[in-house]
Amino acid sequence: MADENNTPAAAGEPTEGTAAAKQKTPRRKKTAAATIHAAPKAAPAKTQSTKRKIYSESQKADLLKAISAQIAEGKGPLREVVKGAGISMQTYYLWQRHEKPVAKKNGKPAASKVAKVSSGGHELAELVQLEAENQRLRLLLAEKLRAENLELRKRLGMN
């Protein structure tokens, strides 16, 4: 009888011990799927704290002046001062770039060149003054041409 119990295993028939090993239980569903569905619910709370702020032109100018004053005082590197003001570096550089054309229209950079060069020689100072006048006239001409172009577009109905 002992031989009868051993023969099925030798013949390739499954016994109780080997049958349990061959049968696999179905896998559980991953729990990560549940956390993915829960993530969008948490996202709106995050966007409420990072709501976009809209600054007026005077607020932008005040912030830029405050940042430049803090840098001049040596309160820290530019990155820290800008972050402390509550804006990003990209915003700072964007605002700064939009501020500079206003300064050029006023003629401030050309006047500073004249002051620096006037001590160097009379002819060179005259040349710099002529260049500044030339720049001012070019800006005036460009402004008039833009106005004329706009008027022509209105007449032709191209707006």
Protein Blocks (a to p, Z undefined) as FASTA:
>chain_A
ZZmmmmmmmnopacfklmmmmpccdddddfklmmmmmmmmmmmmmmmmmcccdddfklmm
mmmmmmmmmmmnonacfklmmmmnopafklmmmmmmmmmmmmmmnommmmmmmmmmmmno
mklmmmmmmmmmmmmmmmmmmmmmmmmmmmmmmmnopZZ
